[in-house]
Amino acid sequence: MTVRIACLGDSLTRALISVDYLDLLGRRHPPGDLHLARFGANGDFAYNLLRSLDAVIANPPDVITVLIGTNDARASLAGYRVEKAMKRKQLPERPSASWFQQCLGSVVERLRAETDATIGLLSLPVLGQQLDGAAAQASQRYSRMIAEVATTDEVTYLPLHERQTEELRHADPPPIAYREVTPAAGLGVFVQHAVFRRSLDTISQRRDLVLTTDHIHQNSRGAALIADVIDSGLLTHNA
């Protein structure tokens, strides 16, 4: 029997400049076992996801994964262009931790009310690779809020942030400071990948980054951890 899975999120799920964790997840199972549907939009905040649930609910899947909040967490950091993001994503208010948690709770509430799917909330990938840095600490704070929502709304919590933290501690990466990704920098990664045919892992290696290509978007190692927490937390458990 084919399990239908809807993966909801932002650019990490859309996977234009991030290794495709949906593809990695599919490869972990025999052909035909999974049907994966992608619902990811670049730059989305939890608010944007909340407003885009109709397409998911119109054809309810068996399993829903939610990986959202990286942009909400980034908006709490110095150097993030909040006003431009608000205009680009048509946000009605300035991003904040409380608004993120409220929007995520509303996402879960609607999915529970209008589908019979098993729902899994992933904590965030680690921002940057300095675990004591402001970016990583922000992703940890927002991950704790995701855990709270999962507990309150009685859905599955998928500990991606914890797995990536463990991976980084084991790797002991060079102390490269977090740099916020500008639109130009994101385009640069896309050009290297799509035009010059450099793999995302090659881009990552050249920058001495362990899990990402640019402190945010995932290389194969980072994306494999996303696939693993989904598989072990939802699919293997329900097999």
Summary of the structure (lengths in Angstrom):
residues: 239
radius of gyration: 16.8
end to end distance: 10.6
largest distance: 48.2
contacts: 812
relative contact order: 0.16
helix: 51%
strand: 12%
